[in-house]
Amino acid sequence: MTRPRVLAFILAGGKGERLYPLTRERGKPAVPFGGKYRIIDFVLSNFVNSGVYALYVLVQYKAQSLIEHLRNAWRLGGLPDHFVIVVPPQMRWGETWYQGTADAVYQNLNLLLDFAPDMVAIFGSDHIYRMDITQMLAFAQERRADITVAALPVPVTQASSFGIIATEADGRIVRFEEKPPSPTPMPGDPTRCLASMGNYLFTREVLVDALLEDARRSTDHDFGRTILPELVPHARVYAYNFLDNALPGIQPYEEIGYWRDVGTIEAYWQAHMDLLGRTPKFELANRSWPIHTAPYRGPSARIVDGTIVDSQLGEGSIIDGATVRRSILGRDVRLLPGAVVDESVLLDHTIVGAGARLRRVIADRYNVIDDGMRLGLDGSGGEASITVLPRGPTRARE
């Protein structure tokens, strides 16, 4: 089977309002994750590891942090059709920002037509997962699909929180259900439903026709809410089961089909906890499917003295007589004598003062936590909800 020519549009304009204050000065795709990465690094790594190198990143909300990260981390130039290019709203057909996911691609229709791909991938940029996109492409080709939607099986009891896809036995989609109270289960499995992951493959012709038709009307200009439900009766639209995606280097203890929307503070914190332990649910140390990001040119992490239990330390961090338990530290984090950090996520350049105690804390970059400060602990020393510190004051670049 001949490999199709593929162009990808990565939708990276999300505000991430539920992640505030981490999104106070950056969009959701630029939020740091896992000590050294940004959330967008996961989807970009999936494409590059899959051999798809033509990537347009559509940005909008507070994009400077993301633009600088992509400039430093994602340079694929030198060969034809190898690029990661940032594209802001073009306002080609009216003085408007991107009005929806479909409008974002429509405003850049010239890029699509100039590249002349066989297939167009339209993926979100705010999820934590690994995926071999070539397998989804092969699935689409085998079924001669006009549109293919990546889908994740979820328990019926949780399905009302998702956009649910009803399919025939061969995977052909017959209906979309937005957060249905009585969801349609998967064929042959009454306990689970197929939830849309918001990742799509289109043939060029079908996509162009759909965008032009959608632009003529007053709609939400959204793939999931408008375009796909309207095309189901007329086009060959299939669901690709994400659990069928087999990747090299996955360990037996990892969660099968790990995929997380880190759209809330609680989900963001929990996804970090999933990286820890002897048997993490999501193993970052997979050399066969690496997550790529910007290089670090500073020193290695240094432990002068202290206790480290089940934690990850970013490059350049210094532990000087402190205790770290089940936590993830970014780059250039410094913990001073007597500091105790439990189940916390400290982003780059954070300093924790002597004797300070942190539990279930997310600290954005450049925070300075004073000596003896207690965060995330109630008056009796018990556990509180997650405490989030916004980005600290500095003139240094994001």
C-alpha positions, 0 to 999 in steps of 0.5 A: 500500500502506497503511503499517502502524502500527509499534511498536519494542522495542529490546533494550538489556540486553546485558552485553557481557562480551567488551568488558570493560573498556569494559563495566565500568561500562556495558552494551554499547549505551552503549559510545561509538563513532566519536568522538561516538556510542554504539553504540545511536545506530545502530539508533535512527537507523535507525528515526527516519530510516525514519519509525518514532518509537514506540520502547521501549528495554528496558534491564537491565545497568548501565543508568544510562549508557545512560539518561542518554544517551537522556535527553540525545540522544533526545527525540521528545516533543511529538506522539502516538506519538513517543517513545523511552522506557526500560523496565527489567524490570517483573517483572510475572509473577515476581520475575525480570529479563529471562530472554531476548529473548522474555521481555523483550517479554513482560514489557512486553506491556501496552505492546504491547497499549495501543499496538495496532500492526499490526506490531512491530519487535524489534531489537537495539542493539549493531551498527554499520550503516545500514538503511531499515526501511520497505523491510523493512516493505514486503517483509513486507507484499508477502509477507503475512508473519507474521514477517520476519527480517533476514538477511545473506549470509555466505560458506559458509566462515564460516557455522558462526559464525552462526545460519543460515536455510534458505529457499525461492527466494521467501525463505520460511524452512524451517529455522533452523540454529544454527552448523551444521557443514554449513550450507545455502547460499542458493537459487541461490548455493552460495557463501553462506548467510543469517545472521540479524541478530537483527532481526525484524518480527512481526504483532501477533496472531502475536507476542502468541500466541507470547509467551503460549504461550512463557511457559507453558513452560520454554524459553530464552524467546528469539526466535532459539533458541525461538520462531522455529524452532517457528513456521516449520512453522506460520506465514508466516516470511520472510527479508529480504535485507539486501543488497537494502536501498538507502539514499540517500547511500551512496558507491561505495567503501563496503562493500555491506551493511556490518554489524558486531557489535562484540562483541569488543575486536578487532571494536570496534577494527577497526570504528573502522579501517573509518571511516578513509581516503579510501574508508572501508568505512563513511562516517559523513559521510552527510547523507542518512542521519545518525547522531543523538546527543547535542549537544555544547555546547563548542568546536570541535577545535583544532590548535595544532601537530602532524601529523594523518594520516587521523584523526577528531577529536572536538569540543573536542579539542586537539592541541598539538605531537603526532602522530596517525595513523589514530586516532579521538579522542572529545570533549575529548581533549588530546594534549601536545607530542611525543605520538604516537598510532597506530591508536588509539581515545581516548574522551572527556576522555582526556589523553595526556602529553608524549612518550607513545607509543600504538599500537593502544590503546583508552582509555576516558573520563577516562584520563590517560596519563603523560608518556613512557609507552609503550603497545601497543609491545613492547620492540623497538618492534614491534606488540603486541595491542590494549591497553585502558585502563578508564575513568579515575577521575573523579566526572564523569558518564558 
